[in-house]
Amino acid sequence: MSFSPSSPPTPFANFHQPPSTPSNAVRLAAAAAVTPSTRERQGSFGGSTRVKVLKPFNTANIKILLLENVNETAVSAMRAQGYQVETHAKALSEDVLIEKIKDVHCIGIRSKTKLTKKVLDAAEKLGVIGCFCIGTNQVDLEVAAQKGIAVFNSPFSNSRSVAELVIAEIVLLSRQLGDRNNEMHQGIWSKVSANCYEIRGKTLGIVGYGHIGSQLSVLAESMGMRVIFYDVVALMPLGTSKQVTTLDELLEASDFVTLHVPETEETKNMIGEHELNCMKQGSFLINASRGTIVQIPALAKALRSGHLGGAAVDVFPKEPAANGKFFESELIGCPNTLLTPHIGGSTEEAQSMIGVEVSQALIKFINNGTSIGAVNFPEVDLRAIRDEENSIRLCYTHMNVPGVLLRITNILAEHNVDKQFSDSKGKIAYLMADISDVTPEQIQDIYRLVSETPTNIVTRVLY
Protein backbone atom coordinates (compact mmCIF):
# COMPACT_ATOMS: atom_id res chain seq x y z
CA MET A 1 0.00 0.00 0.00
CA SER A 2 1.08 3.60 -0.43
CA PHE A 3 0.89 6.64 1.81
CA SER A 4 1.09 10.35 1.32
CA PRO A 5 4.60 11.62 2.14
CA SER A 6 3.27 13.63 5.08
CA SER A 7 1.40 10.74 6.68
CA PRO A 8 2.87 8.28 9.19
CA PRO A 9 2.58 4.54 8.52
CA THR A 10 -0.79 3.14 9.44
CA PRO A 11 -0.52 1.57 12.92
CA PHE A 12 -2.98 -1.22 12.09
CA ALA A 13 -1.67 -1.77 8.58
CA ASN A 14 -0.66 -5.39 8.97
CA PHE A 15 -4.12 -6.58 9.93
CA HIS A 16 -6.51 -3.93 8.65
CA GLN A 17 -5.16 -3.55 5.15
CA PRO A 18 -7.49 -5.20 2.61
CA PRO A 19 -6.23 -8.43 1.07
CA SER A 20 -3.95 -7.79 -1.86
CA THR A 21 -5.60 -10.39 -4.08
CA PRO A 22 -9.17 -11.60 -4.59
CA SER A 23 -8.17 -15.11 -3.57
CA ASN A 24 -7.19 -13.85 -0.11
CA ALA A 25 -10.56 -12.21 0.26
CA VAL A 26 -12.30 -15.42 -0.74
CA ARG A 27 -10.33 -17.38 1.85
CA LEU A 28 -11.20 -14.84 4.55
CA ALA A 29 -14.87 -14.95 3.62
CA ALA A 30 -14.85 -18.73 3.67
CA ALA A 31 -13.22 -18.76 7.08
CA ALA A 32 -15.82 -16.34 8.39
CA ALA A 33 -18.59 -18.61 7.15
CA VAL A 34 -17.56 -21.42 9.48
CA THR A 35 -16.92 -19.28 12.55
CA PRO A 36 -19.45 -17.48 14.76
CA SER A 37 -19.21 -14.18 12.88
CA THR A 38 -22.85 -13.12 13.10
CA ARG A 39 -25.40 -12.55 15.82
CA GLU A 40 -29.08 -11.75 15.96
CA ARG A 41 -30.31 -8.35 17.04
CA GLN A 42 -33.91 -7.96 18.17
CA GLY A 43 -35.89 -5.45 16.15
CA SER A 44 -38.16 -2.86 17.76
CA PHE A 45 -41.27 -4.85 16.78
CA GLY A 46 -40.07 -8.23 17.98
CA GLY A 47 -38.34 -9.35 14.79
CA SER A 48 -34.63 -9.95 14.40
CA THR A 49 -31.98 -9.03 11.89
CA ARG A 50 -28.66 -10.70 11.31
CA VAL A 51 -25.73 -8.39 11.94
CA LYS A 52 -22.09 -8.95 11.12
CA VAL A 53 -19.56 -9.12 13.94
CA LEU A 54 -16.60 -7.21 12.59
CA LYS A 55 -13.07 -8.33 13.33
CA PRO A 56 -9.70 -7.27 11.99
CA PHE A 57 -7.92 -9.62 9.61
CA ASN A 58 -6.31 -12.43 11.55
CA THR A 59 -6.64 -11.35 15.18
CA ALA A 60 -3.69 -13.54 16.13
CA ASN A 61 -1.44 -10.88 14.61
CA ILE A 62 -2.69 -8.19 17.00
CA LYS A 63 -0.17 -7.64 19.78
CA ILE A 64 -1.31 -6.30 23.14
CA LEU A 65 1.08 -5.13 25.88
CA LEU A 66 -0.45 -4.86 29.37
CA LEU A 67 1.68 -3.32 32.13
CA GLU A 68 1.43 -2.65 35.87
CA ASN A 69 -0.50 -5.79 36.76
CA VAL A 70 -3.66 -4.89 34.82
CA ASN A 71 -6.59 -6.89 36.20
CA GLU A 72 -7.13 -10.44 34.98
CA THR A 73 -10.59 -9.51 33.65
CA ALA A 74 -8.87 -7.44 30.96
CA VAL A 75 -6.25 -10.08 30.20
CA SER A 76 -8.91 -12.75 29.76
CA ALA A 77 -11.08 -10.52 27.57
CA MET A 78 -8.18 -9.72 25.27
CA ARG A 79 -7.05 -13.32 24.97
CA ALA A 80 -10.62 -14.41 24.25
CA GLN A 81 -10.43 -12.26 21.10
CA GLY A 82 -7.43 -14.25 19.90
CA TYR A 83 -4.96 -11.40 20.39
CA GLN A 84 -1.34 -11.97 21.41
CA VAL A 85 -1.23 -10.64 24.97
CA GLU A 86 1.99 -9.93 26.89
CA THR A 87 1.67 -8.92 30.55
CA HIS A 88 4.05 -7.37 33.07
CA ALA A 89 3.43 -6.87 36.79
CA LYS A 90 5.26 -3.53 36.95
CA ALA A 91 5.95 -0.45 34.86
CA LEU A 92 8.90 -0.72 32.48
CA SER A 93 11.87 1.60 32.32
CA GLU A 94 11.77 4.05 29.43
CA ASP A 95 14.44 2.20 27.43
CA VAL A 96 12.69 -1.14 27.79
CA LEU A 97 9.31 0.43 27.07
CA ILE A 98 10.58 2.03 23.87
CA GLU A 99 11.87 -1.33 22.68
CA LYS A 100 8.69 -3.19 23.64
CA ILE A 101 6.26 -0.68 22.16
CA LYS A 102 7.76 -0.78 18.66
CA ASP A 103 5.62 -3.64 17.39
CA VAL A 104 2.49 -3.58 19.59
CA HIS A 105 -0.89 -2.39 18.36
CA CYS A 106 -2.41 -1.72 21.77
CA ILE A 107 -0.92 -0.94 25.18
CA GLY A 108 -2.64 -1.02 28.56
CA ILE A 109 -1.18 0.92 31.49
CA ARG A 110 -2.08 2.30 34.89
CA SER A 111 -0.70 5.45 36.53
CA LYS A 112 3.06 4.84 36.65
CA THR A 113 3.87 4.24 32.97
CA LYS A 114 4.64 7.49 31.13
CA LEU A 115 3.75 7.51 27.44
CA THR A 116 5.67 10.61 26.41
CA LYS A 117 6.29 11.93 22.91
CA LYS A 118 9.62 10.10 22.90
CA VAL A 119 7.91 6.80 23.68
CA LEU A 120 5.03 7.36 21.25
CA ASP A 121 7.44 8.27 18.45
CA ALA A 122 8.89 4.76 18.79
CA ALA A 123 5.44 3.13 18.59
CA GLU A 124 5.39 2.27 14.90
CA LYS A 125 2.17 0.21 14.96
CA LEU A 126 0.33 1.55 18.01
CA GLY A 127 -3.31 2.37 17.37
CA VAL A 128 -4.95 2.56 20.79
CA ILE A 129 -4.03 3.08 24.46
CA GLY A 130 -5.98 1.87 27.47
CA CYS A 131 -5.46 3.65 30.80
CA PHE A 132 -6.76 1.21 33.42
CA CYS A 133 -7.35 4.02 35.90
CA ILE A 134 -9.12 7.38 36.13
CA GLY A 135 -6.37 9.78 35.06
CA THR A 136 -4.75 10.13 31.65
CA ASN A 137 -2.11 12.75 32.48
CA GLN A 138 0.56 10.04 32.13
CA VAL A 139 -0.09 10.05 28.37
CA ASP A 140 0.82 12.83 25.94
CA LEU A 141 -2.75 13.04 24.63
CA GLU A 142 -2.05 15.62 21.94
CA VAL A 143 0.79 13.63 20.38
CA ALA A 144 -1.31 10.47 20.53
CA ALA A 145 -4.19 12.19 18.73
CA GLN A 146 -1.88 13.55 16.05
CA LYS A 147 -0.77 9.99 15.37
CA GLY A 148 -4.36 8.71 15.22
CA ILE A 149 -3.99 6.85 18.52
CA ALA A 150 -7.17 6.81 20.60
CA VAL A 151 -6.86 6.84 24.40
CA PHE A 152 -9.47 5.28 26.68
CA ASN A 153 -9.75 5.31 30.46
CA SER A 154 -12.18 4.34 33.22
CA PRO A 155 -13.27 7.55 34.91
CA PHE A 156 -16.03 6.13 37.09
CA SER A 157 -15.43 2.45 37.91
CA ASN A 158 -13.60 3.11 41.19
CA SER A 159 -15.91 5.86 42.44
CA ARG A 160 -17.42 3.74 45.20
CA SER A 161 -14.02 2.55 46.44
CA VAL A 162 -12.72 6.11 46.77
CA ALA A 163 -15.90 7.30 48.46
CA GLU A 164 -15.70 4.50 51.03
CA LEU A 165 -12.05 5.29 51.78
CA VAL A 166 -12.94 8.93 52.46
CA ILE A 167 -15.74 7.91 54.84
CA ALA A 168 -13.25 5.69 56.71
CA GLU A 169 -10.73 8.55 56.89
CA ILE A 170 -13.35 10.94 58.26
CA VAL A 171 -13.99 8.56 61.16
CA LEU A 172 -10.29 7.83 61.69
CA LEU A 173 -9.38 11.53 61.78
CA SER A 174 -12.24 12.53 64.07
CA ARG A 175 -11.10 9.91 66.63
CA GLN A 176 -7.33 10.36 66.08
CA LEU A 177 -7.09 6.64 65.44
CA GLY A 178 -3.95 6.91 63.32
CA ASP A 179 -1.95 8.38 66.21
CA ARG A 180 -3.47 5.99 68.77
CA ASN A 181 -2.57 3.02 66.54
CA ASN A 182 1.05 4.20 66.15
CA GLU A 183 1.36 4.69 69.91
CA MET A 184 0.05 1.21 70.67
CA HIS A 185 2.59 -0.34 68.28
CA GLN A 186 5.27 1.47 70.30
CA GLY A 187 3.88 0.08 73.56
CA ILE A 188 2.31 3.39 74.60
CA TRP A 189 -1.14 3.31 76.24
CA SER A 190 -2.83 6.71 75.74
CA LYS A 191 -6.56 6.62 76.44
CA VAL A 192 -7.88 10.13 75.73
CA SER A 193 -11.12 11.76 74.61
CA ALA A 194 -9.92 15.34 74.14
CA ASN A 195 -10.49 16.57 70.56
CA CYS A 196 -12.17 13.28 69.58
CA TYR A 197 -15.63 13.62 68.09
CA GLU A 198 -18.54 11.81 66.53
CA ILE A 199 -19.06 12.68 62.88
CA ARG A 200 -22.85 12.90 63.30
CA GLY A 201 -23.99 16.49 62.94
CA LYS A 202 -20.67 17.67 61.48
CA THR A 203 -20.42 19.49 58.15
CA LEU A 204 -18.66 17.84 55.23
CA GLY A 205 -17.53 20.14 52.44
CA ILE A 206 -17.02 18.39 49.11
CA VAL A 207 -14.93 20.17 46.45
CA GLY A 208 -15.94 18.64 43.11
CA TYR A 209 -19.41 17.06 42.96
CA GLY A 210 -18.83 14.49 40.24
CA HIS A 211 -19.25 10.73 40.43
CA ILE A 212 -17.09 10.36 43.55
CA GLY A 213 -18.23 13.52 45.27
CA SER A 214 -21.91 12.81 44.77
CA GLN A 215 -21.60 9.19 46.00
CA LEU A 216 -19.68 10.42 49.03
CA SER A 217 -22.46 12.93 49.66
CA VAL A 218 -25.06 10.17 49.96
CA LEU A 219 -22.86 8.01 52.21
CA ALA A 220 -22.03 10.94 54.51
CA GLU A 221 -25.68 11.95 54.89
CA SER A 222 -26.57 8.37 55.82
CA MET A 223 -24.15 8.73 58.74
CA GLY A 224 -25.81 11.92 59.93
CA MET A 225 -23.46 14.50 58.40
CA ARG A 226 -24.56 17.79 56.86
CA VAL A 227 -23.17 18.09 53.30
CA ILE A 228 -22.30 21.17 51.29
CA PHE A 229 -20.39 21.18 48.02
CA TYR A 230 -18.60 23.52 45.64
CA ASP A 231 -18.30 22.92 41.89
CA VAL A 232 -17.53 25.16 38.92
CA VAL A 233 -20.88 24.23 37.32
CA ALA A 234 -24.36 24.26 38.80
CA LEU A 235 -25.39 20.71 39.70
CA MET A 236 -28.47 18.99 41.07
CA PRO A 237 -27.81 18.19 44.76
CA LEU A 238 -28.51 14.69 46.04
CA GLY A 239 -30.43 14.24 49.28
CA THR A 240 -30.34 17.36 51.41
CA SER A 241 -26.89 18.54 50.31
CA LYS A 242 -26.51 22.15 49.22
CA GLN A 243 -24.22 23.84 46.70
CA VAL A 244 -22.29 26.93 47.77
CA THR A 245 -21.12 29.66 45.41
CA THR A 246 -17.44 30.02 46.36
CA LEU A 247 -14.62 27.80 47.56
CA ASP A 248 -13.89 30.13 50.49
CA GLU A 249 -17.51 29.83 51.64
CA LEU A 250 -17.17 26.05 51.74
CA LEU A 251 -13.83 26.13 53.54
CA GLU A 252 -15.12 28.50 56.24
CA ALA A 253 -18.23 26.40 56.96
CA SER A 254 -16.86 22.84 56.90
CA ASP A 255 -15.57 20.61 59.68
CA PHE A 256 -14.17 18.24 57.04
CA VAL A 257 -13.05 19.28 53.55
CA THR A 258 -12.52 16.60 50.91
CA LEU A 259 -11.15 17.20 47.41
CA HIS A 260 -12.44 15.42 44.28
CA VAL A 261 -11.34 17.48 41.29
CA PRO A 262 -9.37 16.60 38.14
CA GLU A 263 -5.81 17.74 37.52
CA THR A 264 -5.98 20.86 35.35
CA GLU A 265 -4.20 24.18 35.16
CA GLU A 266 -7.07 25.66 37.17
CA THR A 267 -6.88 23.11 39.97
CA LYS A 268 -3.08 22.99 40.31
CA ASN A 269 -2.11 24.30 43.76
CA MET A 270 -5.79 24.99 44.43
CA ILE A 271 -5.32 24.56 48.19
CA GLY A 272 -2.52 26.72 49.53
CA GLU A 273 -1.82 28.87 52.60
CA HIS A 274 -4.76 31.23 51.97
CA GLU A 275 -7.28 28.40 51.57
CA LEU A 276 -5.97 26.53 54.61
CA ASN A 277 -6.23 29.68 56.73
CA CYS A 278 -9.86 29.98 55.60
CA MET A 279 -10.62 26.58 57.13
CA LYS A 280 -12.00 26.31 60.66
CA GLN A 281 -9.60 25.94 63.56
CA GLY A 282 -9.28 22.20 64.21
CA SER A 283 -10.93 21.13 60.96
CA PHE A 284 -9.69 18.34 58.71
CA LEU A 285 -8.52 18.13 55.07
CA ILE A 286 -8.74 15.02 52.88
CA ASN A 287 -7.17 14.73 49.43
CA ALA A 288 -7.89 11.62 47.36
CA SER A 289 -7.93 13.36 43.97
CA ARG A 290 -4.61 14.50 42.50
CA GLY A 291 -1.28 15.22 44.16
CA THR A 292 -0.83 18.66 42.60
CA ILE A 293 -4.06 20.07 44.08
CA VAL A 294 -2.62 20.76 47.56
CA GLN A 295 0.56 22.69 48.35
CA ILE A 296 2.26 20.21 50.67
CA PRO A 297 4.53 22.69 52.56
CA ALA A 298 1.53 24.86 53.43
CA LEU A 299 -0.43 21.82 54.61
CA ALA A 300 2.46 20.59 56.77
CA LYS A 301 2.71 24.06 58.35
CA ALA A 302 -1.03 24.14 59.12
CA LEU A 303 -0.86 20.69 60.73
CA ARG A 304 2.24 21.35 62.84
CA SER A 305 0.88 24.68 64.06
CA GLY A 306 -2.35 23.03 65.20
CA HIS A 307 -4.56 25.14 62.93
CA LEU A 308 -5.82 21.94 61.30
CA GLY A 309 -6.88 19.04 63.48
CA GLY A 310 -5.59 16.49 60.98
CA ALA A 311 -5.39 15.44 57.35
CA ALA A 312 -5.62 12.37 55.16
CA VAL A 313 -3.57 12.38 51.96
CA ASP A 314 -3.65 9.58 49.39
CA VAL A 315 -1.98 11.37 46.45
CA PHE A 316 1.25 13.33 46.20
CA PRO A 317 2.99 15.67 43.73
CA LYS A 318 5.78 13.11 43.28
CA GLU A 319 5.09 9.43 43.82
CA PRO A 320 7.60 6.53 43.78
CA ALA A 321 7.60 4.47 40.58
CA ALA A 322 7.68 1.19 42.52
CA ASN A 323 6.85 -0.22 45.93
CA GLY A 324 9.61 0.03 48.50
CA LYS A 325 11.23 2.46 50.91
CA PHE A 326 11.26 5.41 48.50
CA PHE A 327 8.63 7.78 49.90
CA GLU A 328 9.60 11.22 51.18
CA SER A 329 7.29 14.04 52.24
CA GLU A 330 7.12 17.01 54.59
CA LEU A 331 3.92 15.44 55.93
CA ILE A 332 5.77 12.55 57.55
CA GLY A 333 5.49 12.93 61.31
CA CYS A 334 2.72 15.54 61.25
CA PRO A 335 0.11 15.02 64.02
CA ASN A 336 -3.08 13.08 63.24
CA THR A 337 -2.06 12.71 59.61
CA LEU A 338 -3.02 9.65 57.57
CA LEU A 339 -0.74 8.98 54.60
CA THR A 340 -1.66 6.27 52.11
CA PRO A 341 0.11 5.25 48.86
CA HIS A 342 -2.49 6.26 46.23
CA ILE A 343 -4.85 3.41 47.07
CA GLY A 344 -8.20 5.21 46.78
CA GLY A 345 -9.31 3.02 43.89
CA SER A 346 -7.25 -0.02 44.83
CA THR A 347 -9.91 -2.57 45.65
CA GLU A 348 -10.53 -5.89 43.97
CA GLU A 349 -13.99 -4.73 42.93
CA ALA A 350 -12.78 -1.48 41.39
CA GLN A 351 -9.88 -3.05 39.53
CA SER A 352 -12.16 -5.76 38.16
CA MET A 353 -14.67 -3.20 36.90
CA ILE A 354 -11.89 -1.08 35.39
CA GLY A 355 -10.51 -4.16 33.64
CA VAL A 356 -13.89 -4.90 32.11
CA GLU A 357 -14.69 -1.31 31.08
CA VAL A 358 -11.37 -0.43 29.48
CA SER A 359 -10.80 -3.79 27.78
CA GLN A 360 -14.26 -3.61 26.17
CA ALA A 361 -13.54 -0.11 24.89
CA LEU A 362 -10.24 -1.30 23.39
CA ILE A 363 -11.83 -4.35 21.77
CA LYS A 364 -14.65 -2.27 20.28
CA PHE A 365 -12.14 0.19 18.83
CA ILE A 366 -9.90 -2.51 17.37
CA ASN A 367 -12.70 -4.69 16.02
CA ASN A 368 -15.45 -2.20 15.21
CA GLY A 369 -13.80 1.21 15.01
CA THR A 370 -15.99 2.55 17.85
CA SER A 371 -14.35 5.48 19.62
CA ILE A 372 -17.07 6.31 22.16
CA GLY A 373 -15.39 7.19 25.46
CA ALA A 374 -12.02 8.20 23.99
CA VAL A 375 -10.53 11.17 25.85
CA ASN A 376 -8.40 12.61 23.04
CA PHE A 377 -10.29 11.54 19.96
CA PRO A 378 -13.58 12.30 18.18
CA GLU A 379 -16.33 10.02 19.54
CA VAL A 380 -17.94 8.13 16.67
CA ASP A 381 -20.00 4.96 16.46
CA LEU A 382 -22.30 3.27 13.96
CA ARG A 383 -25.02 0.73 14.53
CA ALA A 384 -24.08 -2.83 13.65
CA ILE A 385 -23.34 -3.57 10.01
CA ARG A 386 -25.79 -5.90 8.25
CA ASP A 387 -24.76 -9.47 7.70
CA GLU A 388 -24.26 -9.29 3.96
CA GLU A 389 -21.45 -10.53 1.78
CA ASN A 390 -19.05 -7.90 0.46
CA SER A 391 -19.90 -5.30 3.10
CA ILE A 392 -17.14 -3.34 4.82
CA ARG A 393 -16.61 -0.61 7.38
CA LEU A 394 -14.25 2.24 6.52
CA CYS A 395 -12.56 3.97 9.48
CA TYR A 396 -10.71 7.11 8.47
CA THR A 397 -8.75 9.32 10.87
CA HIS A 398 -7.67 12.53 9.20
CA MET A 399 -6.59 16.12 9.72
CA ASN A 400 -9.51 18.41 10.48
CA VAL A 401 -9.27 20.75 7.48
CA PRO A 402 -11.80 21.88 4.84
CA GLY A 403 -12.46 19.72 1.79
CA VAL A 404 -11.91 16.27 3.28
CA LEU A 405 -15.53 15.11 3.14
CA LEU A 406 -15.75 16.22 -0.49
CA ARG A 407 -12.77 14.01 -1.35
CA ILE A 408 -14.26 11.04 0.51
CA THR A 409 -17.65 11.58 -1.13
CA ASN A 410 -16.03 11.54 -4.55
CA ILE A 411 -14.15 8.32 -3.73
CA LEU A 412 -17.32 6.60 -2.53
CA ALA A 413 -19.64 8.14 -5.11
CA GLU A 414 -20.04 4.93 -7.13
CA HIS A 415 -20.66 2.75 -4.09
CA ASN A 416 -23.63 2.07 -1.82
CA VAL A 417 -22.87 3.82 1.49
CA ASP A 418 -25.35 2.36 3.98
CA LYS A 419 -24.50 4.79 6.76
CA GLN A 420 -21.81 7.31 7.60
CA PHE A 421 -20.84 9.46 10.57
CA SER A 422 -18.08 11.97 11.11
CA ASP A 423 -16.93 14.08 14.04
CA SER A 424 -13.94 16.21 14.94
CA LYS A 425 -11.99 17.17 18.03
CA GLY A 426 -9.43 19.92 17.69
CA LYS A 427 -7.09 19.18 14.82
CA ILE A 428 -8.27 15.59 14.38
CA ALA A 429 -11.39 14.23 12.68
CA TYR A 430 -12.74 10.70 12.41
CA LEU A 431 -15.13 9.23 9.85
CA MET A 432 -16.84 5.84 9.82
CA ALA A 433 -18.79 4.54 6.84
CA ASP A 434 -20.44 1.20 6.11
CA ILE A 435 -20.32 0.26 2.43
CA SER A 436 -22.11 -2.70 0.85
CA ASP A 437 -21.96 -4.57 -2.46
CA VAL A 438 -18.24 -4.10 -3.02
CA THR A 439 -15.91 -6.59 -4.67
CA PRO A 440 -12.46 -7.44 -3.30
CA GLU A 441 -10.92 -5.30 -6.07
CA GLN A 442 -13.15 -2.35 -5.15
CA ILE A 443 -12.26 -2.74 -1.47
CA GLN A 444 -8.59 -2.52 -2.39
CA ASP A 445 -9.25 0.58 -4.49
CA ILE A 446 -11.23 2.28 -1.70
CA TYR A 447 -8.47 1.60 0.79
CA ARG A 448 -5.75 2.85 -1.55
CA LEU A 449 -7.58 6.03 -2.58
CA VAL A 450 -8.56 6.97 0.97
CA SER A 451 -5.15 6.25 2.49
CA GLU A 452 -3.49 8.33 -0.25
CA THR A 453 -5.49 11.48 0.56
CA PRO A 454 -3.16 14.27 1.73
CA THR A 455 -5.05 14.59 5.02
CA ASN A 456 -4.79 10.89 5.93
CA ILE A 457 -3.54 9.93 9.38
CA VAL A 458 -4.88 6.37 9.70
CA THR A 459 -7.11 4.43 7.32
CA ARG A 460 -8.63 1.08 8.31
CA VAL A 461 -11.01 -1.27 6.54
CA LEU A 462 -12.95 -3.78 8.63
CA TYR A 463 -14.88 -6.78 7.31
Secondary structure, 3 states (H helix, E strand, C coil): CCCCCCCCCCCCHHHHCCCCCHHHHHHHHHHHHCCCCEEEEECCCCCEEEEECCCCCCHHHCEEEECCCCCHHHHHHHHHCCCEEEECCCCCCHHHHHHHHHHCCEEEECCCCCECHHHHHCCCCCCEEEECCCCCCCECHHHHHHCCCEEECCCCCCHHHHHHHHHHHHHHHHCCHHHHHHHHHCCCCCCCCCCCCCCCCCEEEEECCCHHHHHHHHHHHHCCCEEEEECCCCCCCCCCCEECCCHHHHHHHCCEEEECCCCCCCCCCCECHHHHHHCCCCEEEEECCCCCCECHHHHHHHHHCCCEEEEEECCCCCCCCCCCCCCCCCCCCCCCEEECCCCCCCCHHHHHHHHHHHHHHHHHHHHHCCCCCECCCCCCCCCCCECCCCCEEEEEEEECCCCHHHHHHHHCCCCEEEEEEEEEECCEEEEEEEEECCCHHHHHHHHHHHHCCCCEEEEEEEC
